[in-house]
Amino acid sequence: MNQADTAWMLISTALVLLMTPALAFFYGGLVRSKNALNTMMMSFVALGFVAVAWAMIGYSLAFSAGNPLIGDLSRVFLRGVGLEPNGTIPHLLFMCYQATFCIITAALISGAVVERMRFSAYVAFIVLWAVLVYSPIAHWVWGGGWLSKLGALDFAGGTVVHANAGVAALIAAIIVGKRRDYPSSSLLPHNVPFTLLGAGLLWFGWFGFNAGSALAANGIAALAFTATMLAPAATLVVWTLLDASRSRKPTAVGCATAIVVGLVAITPAAGFVGPMSAIALGALAAFPTYFCLILRARTSLDDSLDVMAAHGVGGTVGALLTGVFAQKALNGVADGLLFGNPAQVIIQSTAVLAAVAYSGVMTFVLLKLIGAVVPLRADAADESSGLDVTQHGEEAYVHAEGSTSMMASPTGAMVEPTPHLVESPSPAH
């Protein structure tokens, strides 16, 4: 084992774990105040339930030998997973690092069903989804499964994490149904600074997500680290220009969304592309996601925080562009279209289609099975009152006489909050 690699992976694991609380702030700021705690709890609860499910069975299904479709049960309850080397780091550390990926992937789906899904049904869903959907797809790509043998490139999770979670979010939004007051009333974010904080912390944690996927403190980690800095920067520039040309008012929510989209898009390519390719990939990824957000807002689909657009579309675009920009001279793995290997685009397309098809079908089945046991939707009265109180017995903001409809002015007087219009195509619109 290598001490430097071990130290870097300890740090990376902590960075990726931080991304789930960061997601809680990103999502929590985008909903109404009466649902802020419930939305944040949907991320935090994954830290417990999904982590335990991963240790008990998910890791074995993803990373034991098994067959091309799924791992076996040889590592259930972490049997045989100890301090022996896995590459150049302890096996237990590798397991923990992979656990953080499973946790945040499951938590991402919550953005599509916030403000109306019953909390108990959500918890049951993410546990089953992590074991029966995420783990097999992780095995296909990273655990020696059939997509790995096919030559699919997914450095840190464009297919396994983002396309997978994006389509699951779409199916969940359809099955759970739209919020009762959508789209008849304005459902504006209650705390944009929370969302900006979440985006900043996500970017910080994403360096562990992408650069940590090198599983070593080496040049590939530095390559992925650089791509993780430059690609979101390019997405942010293009997104801001699109906002300015469309509404002349670049928004903070648009800025936060652009950062996440750029991070999502570069994830599958981070260790396979050079710095200029990372900038190009981040810039190109802004366009389909931006216009997908505009299109979704004109439909009756209530993917509340646009998980499908940001993660599903962003991850798919990133996975496909990996097949364009990958450079074997940098990583020793494979060239993409621009470097003489057009077949890589076909391989990438196959991987995305397979993951999306499996995730979509299994998400539908799991939600239907859970719905047969416990209602997926909160009661109409609970949804109207807000899920913070009805699902958790708490409020994010307690003011005079327990009212959450008032806010304190700088002088201490209680005043009605002034709504503001967010014109950027973003999860807030």
C-alpha positions as CSV (number, residue, x, y, z in Angstrom):
1,M,0.0,0.0,0.0
2,N,1.0,3.6,-0.6
3,Q,0.7,6.1,2.2
4,A,0.3,9.1,0.0
5,D,-2.5,7.3,-1.9
6,T,-4.2,6.4,1.3
7,A,-4.0,9.9,2.7
8,W,-5.5,11.4,-0.5
9,M,-8.3,8.8,-0.5
10,L,-9.1,9.5,3.1
11,I,-9.5,13.2,2.2
12,S,-11.4,12.4,-0.9
13,T,-13.9,10.2,0.9
14,A,-14.6,13.0,3.4
15,L,-15.0,15.5,0.5
16,V,-17.5,13.3,-1.2
17,L,-19.4,12.7,2.0
18,L,-19.7,16.5,2.5
19,M,-21.5,16.7,-0.9
20,T,-24.6,15.2,0.6
21,P,-25.1,17.9,3.2
22,A,-24.1,20.4,0.5
23,L,-26.9,19.0,-1.7
24,A,-29.3,19.4,1.2
25,F,-28.5,23.2,1.3
26,F,-28.7,23.4,-2.5
27,Y,-32.1,21.8,-2.6
28,G,-33.4,23.2,0.7
29,G,-32.9,26.8,-0.5
30,L,-35.0,26.2,-3.7
31,V,-38.2,25.1,-2.0
32,R,-40.7,27.1,0.1
33,S,-39.9,27.7,3.7
34,K,-42.6,25.3,5.0
35,N,-40.8,22.4,3.3
36,A,-37.2,23.4,3.9
37,L,-36.4,20.9,6.7
38,N,-38.2,18.0,4.9
39,T,-36.2,18.7,1.8
40,M,-32.9,18.8,3.6
41,M,-33.8,15.7,5.6
42,M,-34.3,13.8,2.3
43,S,-30.6,14.3,1.7
44,F,-29.4,13.8,5.3
45,V,-31.4,10.6,5.8
46,A,-29.5,9.0,3.0
47,L,-26.3,9.3,5.0
48,G,-27.7,6.7,7.4
49,F,-30.0,4.4,5.5
50,V,-28.2,4.1,2.3
51,A,-24.8,3.8,4.0
52,V,-26.0,0.9,6.1
53,A,-27.6,-0.8,3.1
54,W,-24.4,-0.4,1.1
55,A,-22.2,-1.9,3.8
56,M,-24.7,-4.8,4.4
57,I,-25.3,-5.8,0.7
58,G,-24.8,-3.1,-1.8
59,Y,-21.1,-3.2,-1.9
60,S,-21.0,-6.9,-2.5
61,L,-23.5,-6.6,-5.4
62,A,-21.4,-3.9,-7.0
63,F,-17.8,-4.9,-6.4
64,S,-17.6,-8.7,-5.9
65,A,-16.8,-11.0,-8.8
66,G,-20.3,-12.3,-9.6
67,N,-21.1,-12.3,-13.3
68,P,-21.3,-9.6,-16.0
69,L,-24.7,-8.4,-14.7
70,I,-24.3,-8.3,-10.9
71,G,-21.9,-9.1,-8.2
72,D,-22.3,-12.1,-5.9
73,L,-22.9,-12.2,-2.1
74,S,-19.4,-13.1,-1.1
75,R,-18.9,-9.7,0.6
76,V,-22.2,-9.2,2.3
77,F,-21.9,-7.6,5.7
78,L,-18.4,-6.7,4.5
79,R,-17.1,-10.2,4.9
80,G,-13.5,-10.3,3.7
81,V,-13.3,-6.5,3.5
82,G,-10.5,-5.4,5.8
83,L,-7.2,-3.6,5.9
84,E,-5.7,-5.7,3.0
85,P,-4.8,-3.7,-0.1
86,N,-7.3,-2.9,-2.8
87,G,-4.9,-1.4,-5.3
88,T,-2.6,0.8,-3.2
89,I,-5.2,1.7,-0.5
90,P,-6.9,-0.4,2.3
91,H,-9.9,-2.3,1.1
92,L,-12.1,-0.8,3.8
93,L,-11.2,2.7,2.5
94,F,-12.2,1.8,-1.0
95,M,-15.5,0.5,0.3
96,C,-16.1,3.8,2.2
97,Y,-15.2,5.9,-0.8
98,Q,-17.7,4.0,-3.0
99,A,-20.3,4.3,-0.3
100,T,-20.3,8.1,-0.6
101,F,-21.1,7.8,-4.3
102,C,-24.1,5.5,-3.6
103,I,-25.4,7.9,-0.9
104,I,-25.4,11.0,-3.0
105,T,-26.8,9.3,-6.0
106,A,-29.8,8.2,-4.1
107,A,-30.2,11.6,-2.5
108,L,-30.2,13.3,-5.9
109,I,-33.5,11.8,-6.8
110,S,-35.3,13.6,-3.9
111,G,-35.2,16.9,-5.9
112,A,-37.9,15.6,-8.2
113,V,-40.4,14.8,-5.5
114,V,-39.9,17.4,-2.8
115,E,-42.8,19.1,-1.2
116,R,-45.3,16.2,-1.6
117,M,-43.8,12.7,-1.1
118,R,-44.4,10.9,2.2
119,F,-41.1,10.7,4.1
120,S,-41.5,7.0,5.1
121,A,-42.2,6.0,1.4
122,Y,-39.1,8.0,0.3
123,V,-36.8,6.3,2.8
124,A,-38.0,2.8,1.7
125,F,-37.5,3.8,-1.9
126,I,-33.9,5.0,-1.6
127,V,-32.8,2.0,0.3
128,L,-34.3,-0.5,-2.2
129,W,-33.1,1.7,-5.2
130,A,-29.5,1.9,-3.8
131,V,-29.4,-1.9,-3.6
132,L,-31.4,-3.0,-6.7
133,V,-30.6,-0.2,-9.1
134,Y,-27.4,1.6,-8.2
135,S,-25.4,-1.4,-7.2
136,P,-26.0,-3.4,-10.4
137,I,-25.2,-0.4,-12.6
138,A,-22.0,0.3,-10.6
139,H,-21.0,-3.3,-11.2
140,W,-21.6,-3.0,-14.9
141,V,-19.2,-0.1,-15.2
142,W,-16.8,-0.2,-12.3
143,G,-17.1,-3.7,-10.9
144,G,-15.9,-5.6,-13.9
145,G,-19.4,-6.0,-15.5
146,W,-20.4,-6.1,-19.1
147,L,-20.1,-2.3,-19.8
148,S,-16.6,-2.3,-18.4
149,K,-15.7,-5.2,-20.8
150,L,-17.3,-3.3,-23.6
151,G,-14.9,-0.4,-23.0
152,A,-17.4,2.2,-21.6
153,L,-15.6,5.2,-20.1
154,D,-17.1,6.7,-16.9
155,F,-14.3,8.2,-14.8
156,A,-16.4,9.3,-11.8
157,G,-20.1,8.7,-12.6
158,G,-21.7,10.4,-15.6
159,T,-23.6,7.2,-16.3
160,V,-23.5,5.4,-13.0
161,V,-24.5,8.4,-10.9
162,H,-26.1,11.2,-13.0
163,A,-27.9,9.6,-15.9
164,N,-29.0,6.9,-13.5
165,A,-30.4,9.3,-10.9
166,G,-31.8,11.7,-13.6
167,V,-34.1,9.1,-15.2
168,A,-35.1,7.7,-11.8
169,A,-36.1,11.3,-10.8
170,L,-38.1,11.7,-14.0
171,I,-40.0,8.4,-13.3
172,A,-40.5,9.3,-9.7
173,A,-41.9,12.8,-10.6
174,I,-44.4,11.2,-13.0
175,I,-45.6,8.5,-10.6
176,V,-45.8,10.6,-7.4
177,G,-47.5,13.3,-9.4
178,K,-47.2,17.1,-9.4
179,R,-47.7,19.3,-6.4
180,R,-51.3,20.3,-5.8
181,D,-50.7,24.0,-6.4
182,Y,-48.4,23.4,-9.4
183,P,-48.3,25.3,-11.8
184,S,-51.2,27.5,-10.8
185,S,-49.1,29.4,-8.2
186,S,-45.5,30.7,-8.0
187,L,-43.4,28.2,-6.2
188,L,-40.3,30.4,-5.6
189,P,-37.1,29.6,-3.7
190,H,-37.3,30.7,-0.1
191,N,-33.5,31.1,0.5
192,V,-31.2,31.7,-2.5
193,P,-28.1,32.1,-0.3
194,F,-28.6,28.5,0.9
195,T,-28.6,27.4,-2.7
196,L,-25.4,29.3,-3.4
197,L,-23.8,27.9,-0.3
198,G,-24.8,24.4,-1.4
199,A,-23.4,24.9,-4.9
200,G,-20.1,26.2,-3.5
201,L,-19.8,23.2,-1.2
202,L,-20.7,20.8,-3.9
203,W,-17.9,22.2,-6.1
204,F,-15.5,21.9,-3.2
205,G,-16.6,18.3,-2.5
206,W,-16.5,17.4,-6.2
207,F,-12.7,17.6,-6.3
208,G,-12.8,14.5,-4.1
209,F,-15.6,13.0,-6.3
210,N,-13.6,13.4,-9.6
211,A,-9.9,13.6,-8.6
212,G,-10.4,10.9,-5.9
213,S,-11.7,8.6,-8.6
214,A,-8.0,8.1,-9.7
215,L,-7.8,6.1,-6.5
216,A,-4.2,7.5,-6.1
217,A,-2.3,10.7,-5.5
218,N,-0.9,10.8,-9.1
219,G,-1.0,12.6,-12.4
220,I,-4.5,11.4,-13.3
221,A,-5.8,12.8,-10.1
222,A,-4.2,16.2,-11.0
223,L,-5.7,15.9,-14.5
224,A,-9.2,15.3,-13.1
225,F,-8.7,18.0,-10.5
226,T,-7.9,20.5,-13.2
227,A,-10.9,19.5,-15.3
228,T,-13.2,19.8,-12.3
229,M,-12.0,23.4,-11.9
230,L,-12.2,24.5,-15.5
231,A,-15.4,22.7,-16.9
232,P,-17.9,24.3,-14.4
233,A,-16.2,27.7,-14.9
234,A,-16.9,27.4,-18.7
235,T,-20.5,26.3,-18.0
236,L,-20.9,29.3,-15.7
237,V,-19.6,31.7,-18.4
238,V,-21.9,30.4,-21.1
239,W,-24.9,30.1,-18.8
240,T,-24.5,33.7,-17.7
241,L,-24.3,34.9,-21.3
242,L,-27.4,32.9,-22.1
243,D,-29.2,34.4,-19.2
244,A,-28.1,37.9,-20.1
245,S,-29.2,37.5,-23.7
246,R,-32.5,36.1,-22.8
247,S,-33.6,38.2,-19.8
248,R,-30.8,40.7,-19.3
249,K,-30.8,39.6,-15.7
250,P,-28.3,36.9,-14.8
251,T,-29.6,35.3,-11.6
252,A,-28.0,33.8,-8.6
253,V,-30.0,30.6,-9.0
254,G,-28.9,30.4,-12.6
255,C,-25.3,30.7,-11.4
256,A,-25.7,27.9,-8.9
257,T,-27.4,25.7,-11.4
258,A,-24.7,26.3,-14.0
259,I,-22.0,25.3,-11.6
260,V,-23.8,22.0,-10.9
261,V,-24.4,21.3,-14.6
262,G,-20.7,21.8,-15.4
263,L,-19.7,19.5,-12.6
264,V,-22.1,16.9,-13.7
265,A,-21.0,17.1,-17.3
266,I,-17.3,16.8,-16.6
267,T,-17.7,13.9,-14.2
268,P,-17.5,11.0,-16.7
269,A,-14.6,12.6,-18.6
270,A,-12.5,14.2,-15.8
271,G,-9.6,11.7,-15.9
272,F,-9.7,11.2,-19.7
273,V,-9.5,14.8,-21.1
274,G,-7.1,17.7,-21.2
275,P,-7.7,21.2,-19.8
276,M,-8.9,22.7,-23.1
277,S,-11.2,19.8,-23.8
278,A,-12.6,20.2,-20.3
279,I,-13.4,23.9,-21.0
280,A,-15.0,22.9,-24.4
281,L,-17.0,20.1,-22.7
282,G,-18.3,22.4,-20.0
283,A,-19.2,25.1,-22.5
284,L,-21.1,22.7,-24.7
285,A,-23.0,21.1,-21.9
286,A,-24.6,24.4,-20.9
287,F,-26.7,24.6,-24.1
288,P,-28.8,21.4,-24.0
289,T,-29.4,21.7,-20.2
290,Y,-30.3,25.4,-20.3
291,F,-32.9,24.8,-23.0
292,C,-34.2,21.6,-21.4
293,L,-35.0,23.7,-18.3
294,I,-36.9,26.2,-20.4
295,L,-38.8,23.4,-22.1
296,R,-39.7,21.6,-18.9
297,A,-41.0,24.7,-17.4
298,R,-43.6,24.9,-20.2
299,T,-45.0,21.4,-19.5
300,S,-47.1,20.0,-16.7
301,L,-44.2,17.8,-15.5
302,D,-43.3,18.7,-11.9
303,D,-39.7,17.6,-11.7
304,S,-39.6,20.1,-8.8
305,L,-35.8,21.0,-8.8
306,D,-35.1,19.8,-12.4
307,V,-33.1,16.7,-11.5
308,M,-33.7,15.2,-15.0
309,A,-32.4,18.3,-16.8
310,A,-29.4,19.1,-14.6
311,H,-28.3,15.5,-13.8
312,G,-30.0,13.3,-16.4
313,V,-29.3,15.5,-19.4
314,G,-26.0,16.9,-18.0
315,G,-24.7,13.4,-17.3
316,T,-25.8,12.0,-20.6
317,V,-24.2,14.9,-22.5
318,G,-21.0,14.5,-20.5
319,A,-20.9,10.7,-21.1
320,L,-21.3,11.2,-24.9
321,L,-18.8,14.0,-25.0
322,T,-16.3,11.8,-23.2
323,G,-16.5,9.6,-26.3
324,V,-15.5,12.7,-28.3
325,F,-12.8,14.3,-26.2
326,A,-11.1,11.3,-24.5
327,Q,-7.4,11.2,-25.2
328,K,-5.4,8.0,-24.7
329,A,-2.1,9.9,-24.6
330,L,-3.3,11.4,-21.3
331,N,-4.7,8.3,-19.5
332,G,-3.6,5.3,-21.5
333,V,-7.2,4.0,-21.8
334,A,-8.9,5.1,-25.0
335,D,-9.1,7.8,-27.6
336,G,-12.3,9.5,-28.5
337,L,-13.8,10.8,-31.8
338,L,-11.5,13.8,-32.1
339,F,-8.4,11.5,-31.7
340,G,-9.4,8.9,-34.3
341,N,-11.8,6.6,-32.5
342,P,-15.4,7.3,-33.5
343,A,-16.5,3.9,-32.1
344,Q,-16.1,5.2,-28.6
345,V,-19.2,7.4,-29.1
346,I,-21.2,4.3,-29.9
347,I,-19.9,2.6,-26.8
348,Q,-20.8,5.6,-24.6
349,S,-24.3,5.7,-26.1
350,T,-24.8,2.0,-25.4
351,A,-23.8,2.5,-21.8
352,V,-26.1,5.4,-21.2
353,L,-29.0,3.7,-22.9
354,A,-28.6,0.6,-20.9
355,A,-28.3,2.4,-17.6
356,V,-31.3,4.7,-18.4
357,A,-33.5,1.7,-19.5
358,Y,-32.7,-0.4,-16.4
359,S,-33.0,2.5,-14.0
360,G,-36.3,3.7,-15.5
361,V,-37.9,0.3,-15.4
362,M,-36.7,-0.6,-11.9
363,T,-37.7,2.8,-10.5
364,F,-41.2,2.3,-11.8
365,V,-41.5,-1.2,-10.4
366,L,-40.1,-0.2,-7.0
367,L,-42.4,2.9,-6.6
368,K,-45.4,0.8,-7.6
369,L,-44.5,-1.9,-5.0
370,I,-43.9,0.6,-2.3
371,G,-47.1,2.5,-3.2
372,A,-49.1,-0.7,-2.7
373,V,-47.9,-0.9,0.9
374,V,-47.8,2.8,1.9
375,P,-49.1,5.9,0.1
376,L,-46.4,7.7,-1.8
377,R,-48.1,11.1,-1.4
378,A,-48.6,13.1,1.7
379,D,-52.2,13.9,2.5
380,A,-53.6,17.0,0.9
381,A,-53.9,18.8,4.2
382,D,-50.3,17.9,5.1
383,E,-49.0,19.1,1.8
384,S,-50.9,22.4,2.2
385,S,-49.6,22.9,5.7
386,G,-46.0,22.0,4.7
387,L,-44.1,18.8,5.3
388,D,-41.8,20.2,7.9
389,V,-44.4,20.1,10.6
390,T,-46.5,17.2,9.3
391,Q,-43.7,14.8,8.6
392,H,-41.1,15.9,11.2
393,G,-42.9,17.9,13.9
394,E,-40.4,20.8,13.3
395,E,-40.2,24.1,11.5
396,A,-37.2,25.6,9.8
397,Y,-38.2,29.1,10.8
398,V,-40.2,29.8,14.0
399,H,-41.4,33.4,14.4
400,A,-43.9,35.1,16.5
401,E,-46.9,32.9,17.4
402,G,-45.2,30.0,15.4
403,S,-46.0,31.6,12.1
404,T,-43.8,30.8,9.1
405,S,-45.6,33.3,6.9
406,M,-43.9,36.3,8.5
407,M,-40.3,37.3,8.6
408,A,-38.3,39.7,10.8
409,S,-37.2,43.1,9.3
410,P,-33.8,44.6,10.1
411,T,-35.6,46.5,12.9
412,G,-37.1,43.4,14.4
413,A,-40.7,44.1,13.2
414,M,-42.6,41.2,11.7
415,V,-43.4,41.9,8.0
416,E,-44.8,39.9,5.1
417,P,-42.0,38.5,2.9
418,T,-41.7,40.1,-0.5
419,P,-41.6,37.5,-3.3
420,H,-39.2,38.0,-6.1
421,L,-39.3,36.7,-9.6
422,V,-36.6,34.4,-10.8
423,E,-36.3,34.7,-14.6
424,S,-33.5,32.2,-15.2
425,P,-34.3,28.8,-16.5
426,S,-33.4,26.9,-13.3
427,P,-35.0,24.7,-10.7
428,A,-36.5,27.8,-9.2
429,H,-38.6,28.7,-12.2
